[in-house]
Amino acid sequence: MSFDVVVIGAGIVGASTAWELRKRGAAVCLLDRGDVSRGTTGLGEGNVLCADKDAGPELDLAVAGRALYDEIEAEVGAPARIRRKGALVVHPDERTWNAEPARVERLRAAGVEAVLVDPAEARDLEPRLTGPMLGAAFVPGDLQCDPRAITVALAARVAELRTHVAVERILVGNSVGQGVDPLSVERGADAAVDARVTGVLLGDGSSLLTDAVVIAAGPWSAPLAATAGVHLPLEPRKGQLVRLRLERPDPQFLRRKVVDASYLLAVASADEALQTSTVVETTADGHVLVGSSRQRVGFDETVDAAVTDELKAKAARLVPELAGLEPDDAWVGFRPWLPDHLPAIGPTAVAGLFVATGHEGAGVGQGPISGRLLAQAMCGEPTDLELAPFDPRRFTSAVPAR
């Protein structure tokens, strides 16, 4: 069977891309080796944030991505469970507080409503925030959603959805129909100058023919790209979250998302070692969700009890009432991390092969807009944002010589 486009990965990035392509009339097949939204998308906090960003291409992407959630809410309806509760970035120490006024001004310049508040004002916004702080930045437009429900809804709008289908490799040929060695593409050999996608080989030995493939497999994207000779220095960045049990579930236990400003430093760090910083909020179901950790240790699924304890203890410094709550659950997910902290969105060196991955912990907020931008580019439309900063080919020069 032949399709115009095969999209690999049914998380929010892949489902959004497939949905946008389908709206433009493309015959799309969306594939996933598991169920829809059972990877990174379904394991996160469901946040759509500008509060934790700074000036640059990622902030531009985040601003456009957050605005798109008005359309998503209209499309998906109540199951999206969008809660526009805003985010408070709290500063317990001067290390981050001194630089915060300038950062808030940069957010405003990018079109983000943001305001500095003193401790009393912060506690008016979030009464349980009684730990020490010098002040906070409040971004009222930030929101929380149900990313799994949104992804399932978007995937259902794609004509052909196949789950529990593994992709073994990307099939690559040239203009005269001959196969191309992926290593020759990676090395830039003359024989591979006109390398182009011809299809995908599935785990059962069958193949799907197509002139275009989108790899949107999150932290699992790099090995797939490598089968076509495309280098992505992408790694999984392990994260652990904890759910604390409220005797009586209450979605208003915390009114806002609360972020310790040290979280901004952890996100920007390239350190492989374990880093923990506080993000805490109440989910729509009335649970208290506490994070987060970051660690580059491959696909290690181990839930570390010591990390759970550390996350809870740090969160309780900001919200002391949390000290009396017991962990109800803890789990691990993997964020797709690239060393320059920008996602890869766009075409690769192989004609017909596109990538949308590397959003690290911001895939829910930036996934739908990434899908729209990529669909616009693939269909020859002007893109809502300039894609050059996110070009996957920016890593080509980093390929080691063989």
C-alpha positions, -999 to +999 in steps of 0.1 A: +000+000+000+012+035-008+008+067+011+018+103+005+034+105+039+042+080+067+045+096+101+064+075+127+054+081+163+019+086+177+028+110+205+016+146+204+042+157+179+035+129+154-003+130+158-003+168+153+019+165+122-003+138+107-035+158+116-021+189+099-011+170+068-044+152+066-062+186+067-041+196+037-053+166+017-024+143+021-029+105+024-012+099+057-004+067+077+005+073+113+025+045+129+035+036+165+052+006+179+028+008+209-004+026+217-012+062+209+004+086+235+019+059+256+055+072+255+068+106+265+036+125+258+014+104+282+039+104+311+045+142+315+027+169+333+007+182+304+020+218+307+020+245+280+044+271+293+061+303+284+070+312+320+101+290+320+115+303+287+138+331+276+143+352+245+151+332+213+137+308+189+123+284+215+103+312+232+089+322+198+079+285+192+064+284+227+043+316+222+029+303+189+024+269+204+004+282+234-018+303+211-026+272+191-043+256+221-073+278+215-079+259+183-071+226+199-097+232+226-123+240+199-113+209+180-111+184+209-136+200+233-140+190+270-117+159+269-087+183+264-092+195+300-075+228+294-070+248+326-056+283+321-044+287+356-011+304+350+024+298+363+044+313+391+082+311+388+094+315+425+128+327+435+139+316+470+174+330+465+193+359+449+211+336+424+181+337+400+161+367+414+186+393+405+183+384+368+145+380+368+134+416+360+154+415+327+141+381+318+105+392+324+110+422+301+123+398+274+091+377+278+070+408+274+089+418+243+081+385+228+043+390+235+040+371+268+019+387+295+042+385+326+046+404+358+069+405+388+052+401+421+065+404+457+061+376+482+027+389+495+013+392+460+026+357+452+008+343+482-024+360+472-021+341+439-011+309+456-021+308+493-002+276+501+030+290+489+043+299+524+080+290+520+107+316+518+110+336+486+123+370+474+096+373+448+081+356+417+072+360+381+036+354+372+026+344+337-013+341+337-017+327+302+001+294+308-020+263+310-023+226+318-041+201+296-046+163+291-020+156+265-030+119+262-067+127+254-056+154+229-032+131+211-058+103+210-084+127+195-060+141+169-047+106+159-083+094+154-088+121+128-060+106+106-074+083+080-049+055+086-037+048+121-017+017+129-005+009+164+018-019+176+037-017+143+074-014+146+095+004+119+127-015+113+143+011+090+137+039+065+141+027+029+163+050+008+169+049-030+180+073-057+165+089-088+170+057-109+154+034-084+186+020-069+190+014-032+214+038-014+237+027+014+228+049+045+265+051+053+272+068+020+245+094+028+261+100+062+295+104+046+282+127+019+293+104-009+286+114-045+265+083-050+241+095-024+237+131-036+201+123-049+192+100-020+155+099-014+129+081+007+111+052-010+093+038+020+096+021+054+104-015+063+083-028+091+092-053+118+072-081+102+092-078+070+065-060+050+070-024+037+050+007+031+057+027+000+058+065+003+077+095-010+078+112+024+085+100+060+083+121+092+103+108+121+085+120+153+094+092+177+106+114+205+137+101+223+137+070+200+141+091+168+179+090+164+183+053+156+155+055+130+172+085+114+205+066+114+190+038+092+187+064+065+222+078+072+209+109+090+228+119+122+209+133+151+229+138+184+197+131+203+196+114+237+169+104+262+169+126+292+154+107+321+128+124+343+110+112+374+077+125+387+059+119+420+022+120+428+012+129+464-020+116+478-047+140+491-072+124+515-098+144+496-088+151+460-090+188+452-081+204+419-078+237+437-054+226+464-029+245+444-043+272+421-013+277+399+017+258+386+046+266+409+081+265+396+113+270+416+135+292+394+163+267+397+143+246+373+152+271+345+189+264+352+184+226+352+166+227+318+194+247+302+222+226+317+240+200+296+251+181+326+247+143+325+244+140+363+212+140+382+196+174+388+164+180+407+143+212+409+108+219+421+077+220+399+045+214+417+008+217+408-026+200+412-040+180+383-075+181+370-082+149+390-071+166+423-038+149+427-006+168+436+021+163+410+057+170+420+088+171+398+112+171+384+145+154+378+168+154+348+195+129+341+212+116+309+216+079+316+201+063+286+168+044+288+170+036+325+135+030+337+144+026+373+123+046+398+146+059+424+131+061+459+158+086+469+149+109+440+112+107+451+122+117+486+144+146+473+116+159+450+091+159+479+115+176+503+124+203+479+087+210+470+079+212+507+103+241+511+080+261+489+047+246+499+052+233+535+019+215+536+033+189+512+055+175+539+025+158+554+014+141+522+024+105+513+036+095+478+009+077+459+029+069+428+062+076+410+072+070+375+099+077+349+097+091+314+122+101+287+126+135+271+142+139+237+172+160+243+195+178+218+227+195+229+218+230+217+184+228+235+164+234+204+141+209+186+148+195+152+119+204+128+122+201+091+139+183+061+170+162+063+198+156+038+177+127+024+149+140+001+115+132+015+128+125+050+117+149+077+122+151+114+102+166+143+117+158+176+141+171+204+116+192+223+130+179+256+104+186+283+083+210+261+068+187+236+032+191+248+034+229+244+054+229+212+042+197+195+011+210+178+028+241+165+057+219+153+033+197+134+017+227+118+050+243+108+063+210+093+031+204+074+032+239+060+068+234+049+061+200+033+031+213+014+049+244+001+031+269+022+047+299+040+054+288+076+040+307+106+076+308+120+110+307+104+122+271+106+159+278+101+168+277+138+153+242+141+168+228+109+178+191+115+207+195+091+226+218+115+241+187+130+255+173+098+290+188+103+292+170+137+292+136+120+325+119+128+347+109+099+349+072+092 
